[in-house]
Amino acid sequence: MEDFIRPDVRRFVMQNLELIGGLVISLLGIVLAATNSGFWQVLGLTFAVAGAVLLFTGIQRARFRNDAGGPGIVQVDEALITYFGPIEGGSVSIQNLSRVELEPAAKPLHWVLLEPGQRPLHIPTNAAGANALFDAFAALPGMDTERMLALLNGKAQSRVTVWEREGNAALHLRETH
């Protein structure tokens, strides 16, 4: 069966399963709600809403994805982000993160993860497995995912703070001066 599907089409479908699934579930729900009444109409509306949520999440994840092929491998395991790079690497605890930055001067673009008492961890946005960072970042308290996606896909000229733990401003000032 794999021989009948072009590799680029297979890759697109696999990378966008949530988006495609959300679209299909939403359309199924809309058709079910529009052509029935009572229980089936309510079920259709439920499917339409669930599909819309899945579609929205799929769109955000698609905007977060970068082409893989960058240096190193990212692994997100429970509360730990680990980067295995060709030159350097390391780990940071998601619970102890104080700041997430984006460094546009690095080629390719890099995430910079800061944890108090640790060296900053630089992760290329296109490292293998870097897509798993979306869920880790989205779970940070107060993370504005739309802003993160806009910064990731924008043309920032200098390092920008994407997220900072509340009450971390004084620490940030001490680190930069």
C-alpha positions as a Python dict, from the first residue, in 0.01 Angstrom:
ca = {
    (1, 'M'): (0, 0, 0),
    (2, 'E'): (287, 238, 78),
    (3, 'D'): (405, 211, -281),
    (4, 'F'): (79, 366, -405),
    (5, 'I'): (113, 686, -200),
    (6, 'R'): (375, 940, -296),
    (7, 'P'): (624, 1008, -12),
    (8, 'D'): (551, 1384, -8),
    (9, 'V'): (175, 1321, 15),
    (10, 'R'): (226, 1064, 293),
    (11, 'R'): (450, 1308, 484),
    (12, 'F'): (193, 1590, 447),
    (13, 'V'): (-91, 1371, 572),
    (14, 'M'): (110, 1240, 868),
    (15, 'Q'): (219, 1591, 968),
    (16, 'N'): (-135, 1726, 945),
    (17, 'L'): (-344, 1441, 1086),
    (18, 'E'): (-508, 1664, 1350),
    (19, 'L'): (-596, 1928, 1095),
    (20, 'I'): (-741, 1673, 850),
    (21, 'G'): (-917, 1481, 1127),
    (22, 'G'): (-1069, 1800, 1266),
    (23, 'L'): (-1196, 1898, 923),
    (24, 'V'): (-1352, 1556, 860),
    (25, 'I'): (-1514, 1537, 1206),
    (26, 'S'): (-1648, 1894, 1175),
    (27, 'L'): (-1798, 1827, 832),
    (28, 'L'): (-1949, 1499, 951),
    (29, 'G'): (-2100, 1680, 1250),
    (30, 'I'): (-2242, 1961, 1036),
    (31, 'V'): (-2402, 1714, 794),
    (32, 'L'): (-2540, 1505, 1081),
    (33, 'A'): (-2684, 1812, 1256),
    (34, 'A'): (-2832, 1959, 937),
    (35, 'T'): (-3006, 1643, 820),
    (36, 'N'): (-3144, 1510, 1149),
    (37, 'S'): (-3329, 1617, 1459),
    (38, 'G'): (-3330, 1527, 1827),
    (39, 'F'): (-3048, 1310, 1953),
    (40, 'W'): (-2870, 1289, 1615),
    (41, 'Q'): (-2877, 1666, 1572),
    (42, 'V'): (-2722, 1715, 1918),
    (43, 'L'): (-2462, 1448, 1841),
    (44, 'G'): (-2386, 1623, 1512),
    (45, 'L'): (-2340, 1958, 1687),
    (46, 'T'): (-2111, 1790, 1941),
    (47, 'F'): (-1904, 1642, 1659),
    (48, 'A'): (-1890, 1980, 1484),
    (49, 'V'): (-1760, 2153, 1798),
    (50, 'A'): (-1508, 1876, 1878),
    (51, 'G'): (-1389, 1880, 1519),
    (52, 'A'): (-1351, 2258, 1526),
    (53, 'V'): (-1133, 2233, 1840),
    (54, 'L'): (-921, 1963, 1676),
    (55, 'L'): (-898, 2170, 1358),
    (56, 'F'): (-784, 2478, 1553),
    (57, 'T'): (-518, 2273, 1735),
    (58, 'G'): (-406, 2118, 1406),
    (59, 'I'): (-366, 2462, 1248),
    (60, 'Q'): (-155, 2581, 1542),
    (61, 'R'): (67, 2273, 1529),
    (62, 'A'): (110, 2312, 1152),
    (63, 'R'): (223, 2672, 1206),
    (64, 'F'): (473, 2554, 1471),
    (65, 'R'): (631, 2284, 1254),
    (66, 'N'): (955, 2348, 1076),
    (67, 'D'): (1113, 2123, 822),
    (68, 'A'): (1317, 1865, 1006),
    (69, 'G'): (1671, 1806, 902),
    (70, 'G'): (1833, 2049, 1141),
    (71, 'P'): (2116, 1948, 1369),
    (72, 'G'): (2045, 1729, 1670),
    (73, 'I'): (1751, 1551, 1827),
    (74, 'V'): (1494, 1683, 2075),
    (75, 'Q'): (1323, 1458, 2324),
    (76, 'V'): (1039, 1566, 2553),
    (77, 'D'): (980, 1310, 2825),
    (78, 'E'): (729, 1394, 3097),
    (79, 'A'): (874, 1709, 3257),
    (80, 'L'): (1215, 1711, 3086),
    (81, 'I'): (1327, 1861, 2756),
    (82, 'T'): (1650, 1708, 2631),
    (83, 'Y'): (1850, 1815, 2328),
    (84, 'F'): (2120, 1589, 2182),
    (85, 'G'): (2323, 1815, 1956),
    (86, 'P'): (2626, 1746, 1738),
    (87, 'I'): (2839, 1990, 1939),
    (88, 'E'): (2649, 2055, 2259),
    (89, 'G'): (2329, 1950, 2427),
    (90, 'G'): (2162, 1929, 2762),
    (91, 'S'): (1837, 1909, 2951),
    (92, 'V'): (1600, 2150, 3122),
    (93, 'S'): (1311, 2081, 3352),
    (94, 'I'): (985, 2220, 3215),
    (95, 'Q'): (870, 2297, 3569),
    (96, 'N'): (1186, 2499, 3641),
    (97, 'L'): (1198, 2695, 3315),
    (98, 'S'): (1227, 3065, 3382),
    (99, 'R'): (1221, 3191, 3024),
    (100, 'V'): (1182, 3079, 2662),
    (101, 'E'): (1346, 3295, 2397),
    (102, 'L'): (1379, 3286, 2021),
    (103, 'E'): (1719, 3365, 1867),
    (104, 'P'): (1685, 3475, 1504),
    (105, 'A'): (2057, 3547, 1465),
    (106, 'A'): (2134, 3175, 1494),
    (107, 'K'): (2121, 2982, 1169),
    (108, 'P'): (1893, 2792, 1178),
    (109, 'L'): (1659, 2975, 1413),
    (110, 'H'): (1702, 2857, 1776),
    (111, 'W'): (1491, 2827, 2088),
    (112, 'V'): (1682, 2936, 2397),
    (113, 'L'): (1555, 2774, 2717),
    (114, 'L'): (1665, 2921, 3047),
    (115, 'E'): (1654, 2743, 3381),
    (116, 'P'): (1804, 2909, 3692),
    (117, 'G'): (2148, 2776, 3776),
    (118, 'Q'): (2190, 2605, 3436),
    (119, 'R'): (2355, 2700, 3108),
    (120, 'P'): (2104, 2821, 2849),
    (121, 'L'): (1994, 2536, 2625),
    (122, 'H'): (1997, 2628, 2254),
    (123, 'I'): (1773, 2411, 2035),
    (124, 'P'): (1741, 2458, 1657),
    (125, 'T'): (1374, 2495, 1564),
    (126, 'N'): (1422, 2237, 1288),
    (127, 'A'): (1599, 1970, 1495),
    (128, 'A'): (1449, 1624, 1473),
    (129, 'G'): (1168, 1598, 1727),
    (130, 'A'): (1144, 1974, 1785),
    (131, 'N'): (772, 1959, 1704),
    (132, 'A'): (721, 1802, 2048),
    (133, 'L'): (816, 2137, 2202),
    (134, 'F'): (476, 2277, 2102),
    (135, 'D'): (295, 2081, 2373),
    (136, 'A'): (567, 2152, 2630),
    (137, 'F'): (552, 2526, 2559),
    (138, 'A'): (172, 2537, 2539),
    (139, 'A'): (153, 2387, 2890),
    (140, 'L'): (361, 2670, 3042),
    (141, 'P'): (145, 2893, 3264),
    (142, 'G'): (43, 3206, 3078),
    (143, 'M'): (198, 3103, 2745),
    (144, 'D'): (34, 3292, 2459),
    (145, 'T'): (57, 3034, 2180),
    (146, 'E'): (-66, 3276, 1912),
    (147, 'R'): (213, 3522, 2005),
    (148, 'M'): (466, 3235, 2009),
    (149, 'L'): (357, 3126, 1660),
    (150, 'A'): (366, 3484, 1530),
    (151, 'L'): (721, 3532, 1664),
    (152, 'L'): (832, 3195, 1526),
    (153, 'N'): (700, 3278, 1180),
    (154, 'G'): (792, 3649, 1194),
    (155, 'K'): (1108, 3828, 1106),
    (156, 'A'): (1249, 3928, 1446),
    (157, 'Q'): (1586, 4100, 1419),
    (158, 'S'): (1711, 4025, 1769),
    (159, 'R'): (1655, 3774, 2048),
    (160, 'V'): (1301, 3798, 2179),
    (161, 'T'): (1142, 3661, 2496),
    (162, 'V'): (853, 3434, 2399),
    (163, 'W'): (753, 3342, 2755),
    (164, 'E'): (873, 3433, 3101),
    (165, 'R'): (765, 3284, 3432),
    (166, 'E'): (559, 3530, 3633),
    (167, 'G'): (773, 3708, 3893),
    (168, 'N'): (1085, 3645, 3685),
    (169, 'A'): (1141, 4007, 3567),
    (170, 'A'): (1387, 4098, 3845),
    (171, 'L'): (1595, 3788, 3767),
    (172, 'H'): (1590, 3877, 3397),
    (173, 'L'): (1724, 4227, 3468),
    (174, 'R'): (2009, 4088, 3678),
    (175, 'E'): (2106, 3842, 3400),
    (176, 'T'): (2122, 4104, 3127),
    (177, 'H'): (2322, 4367, 3316),
}
